[in-house]
Amino acid sequence: MKWETVIGLEIHVQLACESKIFSSSSTKYGMPQNTQASLVDLGYPGVLPVLNHQAVVMAIKFGLAVDAEIAEKSIFARKNYFYPDLPKGYQISQYELPIVFNGSIEIPINDKSMKTIRITRAHLEEDAGKSIHDKFDNASAIDLNRAGTPLLEIVSEPDLSSSEEASSYMQKIHQLVRYLKISDGNMQEGSFRCDANISLRPLGSNVLGTRAEIKNINSFKFVEKAIEFEVERQKAILDEGESVTQETRLYDSEKNETRSMRSKEEANDYRYFPDPDLLPILVEKDLIKEIKKELPELFDQKVDRYIKQYSIRKVDAVEIAKNIDIAEFFEALIHHFKENYQQAANWLLSELMGYLNKENISITDLTITADASAELLQKIHENVVSTSMAKIILKQLIETNDSVDEIIEAQGLKQISDRGQIEAIVKEVIELFPDQRDQYLSGKEQVLGFLIGQVMKKTSGKANPKMVNQILLEKLKENRRR
């Protein structure tokens, strides 16, 4: 039998709030274990949660960005379950009345067309703590610094049909929350992770199959691999005429396999009921209007503007706008360098991104500023330095605190653009290599590259390449006439 894959993702986004969702405890990452958990986070008797207004605003921002409905009234519920890093014995979340519902987002798929993925809901909740299994030999440690951290859980409809679509959707949500600046999206730190619900059904059927949930996937690559493994696992079970068990599974990236964690709970297992310590959230229409006005320019808008306003190639505009940090660096770059926007895009995508990829760092870790990069571009534009010399200068800019002018002066990297000086070197090269000169004159035009290379070698790469090419052609033409 042919099977159809059905996937829905639950993406957990840690919101960029300085304090937790129901307490004033800090959310700063990397602090000593159990130093950022207050009595409220631990659920001590007599303490009361107080809702973080900033978390509500961030949830509304997301809802507006995905054309969702914003609930005028939403409530928090207690989701009851036992887990070692959940000291209260329940998690405060939203269930029946989430703050955001009925949204959608478009993702690119293989044939370059777009597919709409419906977003069922996005609700606010608190995170649990963290179990540490490798600190002691015979026991697990609990770090409660993360307990109470504000989360936005984004639940899709089962509209995804492949691992590639799931990864594309996850990347699109990741891009969006970073554009909105409601999360840093740091997967290594757990700020952005997802649970994947996967089931199979006979091709053409409208009835959903039994699903397995894969918990806490924190990588675009891993979400693809986990889904691919799980699909094959379920296919093998169904092809044998057996039934898939509804359960929660974990993905082991080292073994590239999923394994059973526990049986999958239903909503009634959690015994949801409205939290008696928290009032309903009432969202006024004026607040929604105010937040809507403050929404930033998003990816598609930015790409369109780059193409129309700066005449940048679409493929480059897309590549720059993919990452908000790169887009912001680019805009700071062209604020200082307005002579040639496409040249600025080329420099960013080839030289700067090449360095970042080589060093495996992000653009926010780059030690040079956008205005220093613009100054270097200006030197290329004014023919003060050649592009090849600029690459040397860039490396030294990154490694030292020197300015562009200081490096050019100290290293003697100023481009030679004196016509008389270049002419003399060109004549010398033509005389030194008569065989190559004659080959060019007999029609082997590819030899020109060799002659240009010899001129550049004699000037240590400092000669203006355009002038070298022009003067060489002129002198070779003169030789032909003779």
C-alpha positions in Angstrom: 0.0 0.0 0.0 1.1 3.6 -0.7 1.2 5.8 2.3 0.9 9.5 2.7 2.9 11.4 5.4 1.0 13.8 7.6 3.0 16.2 9.9 2.2 18.9 12.3 4.8 20.9 14.3 4.5 22.4 17.8 7.3 25.0 17.9 8.4 26.4 21.3 9.8 29.9 21.1 11.5 31.3 24.2 10.5 35.0 24.3 13.1 37.7 24.6 11.8 39.0 28.0 14.3 40.0 30.6 12.3 38.4 33.4 10.1 35.3 33.6 6.5 35.1 32.6 5.1 35.1 36.2 8.0 36.4 38.3 10.7 38.9 38.3 13.5 36.3 38.1 16.1 36.9 35.4 16.0 34.9 32.2 19.7 35.4 31.4 21.3 32.3 29.9 24.4 30.6 31.3 24.2 31.6 34.9 25.2 29.2 37.7 22.6 26.5 38.2 19.6 27.2 40.4 20.5 30.9 40.9 17.6 32.3 38.9 14.6 30.5 40.4 12.4 32.4 42.8 9.7 31.0 45.2 7.1 31.9 42.5 8.9 29.8 39.9 9.1 26.9 42.5 5.4 27.2 43.3 5.8 27.7 47.1 2.6 27.9 49.1 1.3 31.4 49.4 3.1 32.9 46.4 1.1 34.4 43.5 2.1 34.7 39.8 2.0 38.1 38.1 1.8 38.1 34.3 4.6 39.7 32.3 3.0 42.3 30.1 5.9 42.2 27.6 5.2 38.5 26.9 1.6 39.3 25.9 2.8 42.1 23.6 5.2 39.7 21.9 2.5 37.1 21.4 0.3 39.6 19.8 3.1 40.7 17.5 3.5 37.2 16.3 -0.2 36.8 15.8 -0.5 39.9 13.7 2.5 38.9 11.5 0.8 35.6 10.6 -2.6 37.2 9.9 -4.1 35.4 12.9 -7.0 36.4 15.1 -6.1 37.9 18.5 -8.4 36.8 21.3 -10.1 39.6 23.2 -10.2 37.3 26.2 -7.8 34.4 26.9 -7.2 32.5 30.0 -4.3 30.5 31.7 -4.9 27.0 32.8 -3.0 24.5 34.9 -1.6 21.6 33.0 -1.0 18.9 35.6 1.7 16.3 35.2 4.6 15.0 37.2 8.1 15.6 36.0 11.3 16.0 38.1 12.1 19.4 36.7 8.5 20.7 37.2 8.5 21.4 41.0 4.9 22.7 41.1 3.5 19.5 39.7 1.8 21.6 37.0 2.7 24.0 34.2 0.8 27.2 33.6 -0.3 27.3 30.0 -3.2 28.2 27.8 -5.6 25.6 26.6 -9.2 26.3 25.5 -8.8 30.1 25.0 -5.3 30.8 23.5 -4.2 34.4 22.8 -3.6 33.8 19.1 -5.5 31.5 16.7 -6.4 30.9 13.1 -3.2 32.2 11.4 -1.2 31.0 8.4 2.2 31.4 6.8 3.6 30.6 3.4 6.6 28.4 2.8 8.6 27.7 -0.4 8.6 24.1 -1.5 10.7 22.1 -3.9 9.2 23.3 -7.2 9.8 27.0 -6.1 6.0 27.4 -5.6 4.6 28.4 -2.2 2.4 26.4 0.2 0.2 27.8 2.9 0.5 26.2 6.3 -2.3 26.9 8.7 -1.4 27.9 12.3 -4.0 26.5 14.7 -2.9 28.5 17.7 -0.1 30.2 19.5 -0.4 30.3 23.2 1.7 31.6 26.1 3.1 29.3 28.8 6.0 28.8 31.2 8.9 26.6 30.5 10.0 23.8 32.9 13.4 23.3 34.4 16.1 21.2 33.0 17.2 17.6 33.9 21.0 17.0 33.6 21.9 13.4 33.2 25.7 13.6 32.8 26.7 15.4 35.9 26.6 12.4 38.3 27.1 8.7 37.7 24.1 7.3 39.4 21.7 10.3 39.6 20.2 13.1 37.5 20.6 16.8 38.5 17.9 19.4 38.2 18.6 23.0 37.2 15.6 25.2 37.7 17.0 28.4 36.1 14.8 27.9 33.1 11.6 27.2 35.1 9.1 30.0 34.4 10.8 31.3 31.3 8.2 32.7 29.0 7.4 30.6 25.9 5.2 31.0 22.9 4.0 27.6 21.6 3.1 27.7 17.9 0.9 24.8 16.8 0.4 24.1 13.1 -2.4 22.2 11.5 -1.2 18.8 10.0 -0.6 20.5 6.6 3.0 19.4 6.2 3.7 16.4 3.9 7.4 15.8 4.1 10.6 16.3 6.1 11.7 19.1 3.7 8.4 21.0 4.2 8.7 20.6 8.0 12.2 22.0 7.9 11.1 24.9 5.6 8.2 25.8 7.9 10.4 25.6 11.0 13.0 27.9 9.3 10.3 30.4 8.2 8.9 30.6 11.8 12.5 31.0 13.1 13.1 33.8 10.6 9.9 35.5 11.6 10.4 35.5 15.3 13.9 36.9 14.8 12.6 39.6 12.5 10.0 40.5 15.1 12.8 40.5 17.8 10.6 38.5 20.1 13.2 35.7 20.4 16.9 35.3 19.7 16.1 31.9 18.2 19.3 30.4 19.6 18.8 26.6 19.1 21.9 25.6 21.0 20.6 27.4 24.1 17.1 25.9 23.7 15.4 29.2 22.7 13.8 27.6 19.7 12.8 23.9 19.5 10.0 21.8 18.2 7.9 18.7 18.7 7.0 16.9 15.5 3.7 14.9 15.3 4.0 12.3 12.5 1.4 9.9 11.2 0.8 7.9 8.0 -2.5 7.2 6.2 -3.3 5.4 3.0 -2.8 7.7 0.0 -6.0 9.5 -0.8 -7.6 8.9 2.6 -8.9 11.8 4.7 -8.7 10.0 8.0 -5.6 10.8 10.1 -3.5 7.8 11.2 -2.1 7.2 14.7 0.6 9.7 15.5 3.9 9.6 17.3 5.3 12.8 18.7 9.1 13.4 18.6 10.1 15.8 21.4 12.5 18.6 21.7 14.2 18.8 18.2 16.5 21.8 18.1 18.0 21.7 14.6 16.6 22.1 11.1 18.8 19.2 10.0 17.7 17.1 12.9 14.0 17.7 12.2 14.4 16.4 8.7 16.4 13.3 9.8 14.0 12.5 12.7 11.0 12.7 10.5 12.6 10.6 7.7 13.5 7.9 10.2 10.1 8.0 11.9 8.2 7.8 8.6 10.2 4.7 7.6 9.6 3.1 11.0 5.9 3.6 10.8 5.8 2.3 7.2 7.5 -0.9 8.2 5.0 -1.4 11.0 1.9 -0.7 8.8 3.3 -2.8 5.9 3.4 -5.8 8.4 -0.3 -5.2 9.1 0.4 -4.0 12.6 -0.7 -0.8 14.3 1.4 2.3 15.2 1.4 3.0 19.0 0.5 6.6 20.0 3.5 7.6 22.0 6.1 10.2 22.7 9.6 9.5 21.3 13.0 11.1 21.4 15.4 11.5 18.5 19.0 10.4 19.0 21.1 12.4 16.5 24.2 10.2 17.1 22.4 7.0 16.2 20.0 8.7 13.8 17.0 7.0 15.3 13.9 7.7 17.4 13.2 5.7 20.5 10.2 5.4 22.8 10.0 7.8 25.8 6.5 7.4 27.2 2.9 6.8 26.1 1.4 9.9 24.6 -1.0 11.7 26.9 -4.4 13.0 25.8 -5.7 16.4 26.9 -7.8 14.9 29.6 -4.7 13.2 31.1 -3.4 16.7 32.0 -6.6 17.6 33.9 -6.6 21.2 32.6 -8.5 23.7 34.6 -8.4 27.6 34.8 -5.6 28.8 37.0 -7.3 30.3 40.0 -4.4 32.7 40.7 -4.5 34.5 37.3 -7.1 36.7 35.9 -8.2 36.4 32.2 -6.1 38.4 29.7 -8.3 41.1 28.2 -6.8 42.6 25.0 -8.1 46.0 24.0 -8.4 46.9 20.3 -6.4 50.0 20.8 -3.4 47.9 22.0 -3.7 45.7 18.9 -3.7 48.8 16.7 -0.7 50.3 18.5 1.3 47.0 18.2 0.3 46.7 14.5 1.8 50.2 13.8 5.1 49.1 15.4 5.5 45.9 13.4 8.9 45.9 11.6 9.5 45.4 7.9 9.4 41.6 7.4 11.4 39.4 5.0 9.2 39.6 1.9 8.8 43.4 2.2 12.6 43.8 2.7 13.4 41.7 -0.4 11.0 43.8 -2.5 12.5 47.0 -1.2 16.0 45.9 -1.9 15.1 45.1 -5.5 13.1 48.3 -6.2 15.0 50.8 -4.1 18.6 49.6 -4.6 18.3 47.6 -7.9 19.9 44.6 -6.3 19.6 41.2 -8.0 16.7 39.2 -6.5 18.9 36.2 -5.6 21.2 38.5 -3.7 18.3 40.4 -2.0 16.9 37.1 -0.8 20.2 35.9 0.5 20.8 39.1 2.4 17.3 39.3 3.8 17.2 35.6 5.0 19.0 36.6 8.2 17.9 39.8 10.0 21.5 40.4 11.4 23.0 40.3 7.9 20.2 42.5 6.6 20.9 45.1 9.3 24.6 45.0 8.6 23.9 45.5 4.9 21.7 48.5 5.6 24.3 50.0 7.8 26.9 49.4 5.1 24.9 51.1 2.3 24.1 54.0 4.6 27.8 54.9 4.4 28.5 53.6 0.9 25.9 54.8 -1.6 28.0 54.7 -4.8 27.1 51.1 -5.9 24.5 49.1 -3.9 25.1 45.9 -6.0 28.9 46.2 -5.3 28.1 46.4 -1.6 25.9 43.3 -1.8 28.6 41.4 -3.7 31.2 42.4 -1.2 29.0 41.3 1.7 28.0 38.0 0.2 31.4 37.0 -1.1 34.1 38.4 1.1 32.4 39.0 4.5 30.1 35.9 4.4 33.1 33.9 3.1 35.1 34.8 6.2 32.1 34.1 8.5 31.5 30.7 7.0 35.2 29.8 7.2 35.4 30.8 10.8 31.9 29.4 11.6 30.8 32.6 13.3 27.8 34.9 12.9 27.9 38.4 11.6 27.2 39.7 15.1 30.6 38.3 16.1 32.4 40.2 13.4 35.0 42.5 14.9 34.8 45.2 12.2 31.9 47.6 11.9 29.7 48.3 8.8 31.2 51.8 8.5 34.8 50.4 8.4 33.6 48.0 5.6 32.0 50.9 3.8 35.3 52.8 4.0 37.1 49.9 2.4 34.5 49.7 -0.4 35.0 53.4 -1.0 38.7 52.9 -1.5 38.0 50.2 -4.1 35.4 52.4 -5.8 37.9 55.3 -5.9 40.7 53.0 -7.3 42.8 53.6 -4.3 43.1 49.9 -3.8 42.4 46.9 -6.0 39.8 44.3 -5.0 42.6 41.8 -4.4 44.4 44.3 -2.1 41.1 45.0 -0.3 40.9 41.3 0.6 44.3 41.6 2.4 43.2 44.8 4.1 39.9 43.1 5.2 41.8 40.3 6.9 44.0 42.9 8.8 41.0 45.0 9.7 39.5 42.0 11.4 42.7 41.0 13.1 43.9 44.4 14.3 42.5 47.7 15.6 44.1 49.7 12.7 42.0 51.8 10.4 41.8 51.3 6.6 44.1 54.2 5.9 46.7 53.0 8.5 46.8 49.5 7.0 47.1 50.9 3.4 50.0 53.2 4.5 51.8 50.7 6.7 51.6 47.9 4.1 52.2 50.0 1.0 49.0 48.6 -0.5 47.9 51.7 -2.4 46.9 50.9 -6.0 49.1 52.0 -8.8 46.9 54.1 -11.2 49.6 56.2 -12.8 49.4 55.6 -16.5 53.0 56.3 -17.3 54.2 53.8 -14.6 51.9 51.1 -15.8 52.8 51.7 -19.5 56.5 51.2 -18.7 55.8 47.9 -16.9 53.5 46.7 -19.8 56.3 47.4 -22.4 58.8 45.5 -20.2 56.5 42.5 -20.0 55.8 42.4 -23.7 59.6 42.5 -24.4 60.2 39.7 -21.8 57.6 37.4 -23.3 57.8 37.6 -27.1 56.5 34.1 -27.6 53.3 34.9 -25.7 53.0 38.3 -27.5 53.2 36.5 -30.9 50.7 33.8 -29.8 48.2 36.6 -28.9 48.8 38.4 -32.2 48.2 35.1 -34.1 44.8 34.8 -32.5 45.3 33.0 -29.2 43.5 35.6 -27.1 43.6 33.5 -23.9 47.3 34.4 -23.6 46.3 37.9 -22.6 45.5 36.6 -19.1 49.1 35.4 -18.7 50.5 38.8 -19.7 48.1 40.6 -17.3 49.3 38.2 -14.6 52.9 39.1 -15.3 52.2 42.8 -15.0 50.4 42.3 -11.7 53.2 40.1 -10.4 55.8 42.9 -11.2 53.6 45.4 -9.3 52.9 43.0 -6.4 49.2 43.1 -7.3 49.0 46.8 -6.9 48.4 47.9 -10.5 44.9 49.0 -11.4 43.6 45.9 -13.2 41.3 47.8 -15.6 44.2 50.1 -16.6 46.5 47.1 -17.1 44.0 45.4 -19.4 43.4 48.6 -21.4 47.1 49.5 -21.8 48.1 45.9 -22.7 45.5 45.8 -25.4 46.7 49.2 -26.8 50.4 48.1 -26.8 49.6 44.7 -28.4 47.6 46.5 -31.1 50.5 48.7 -31.8 52.7 45.6 -32.2 50.2 44.2 -34.7 50.4 47.3 -36.8 54.2 47.0 -37.0 
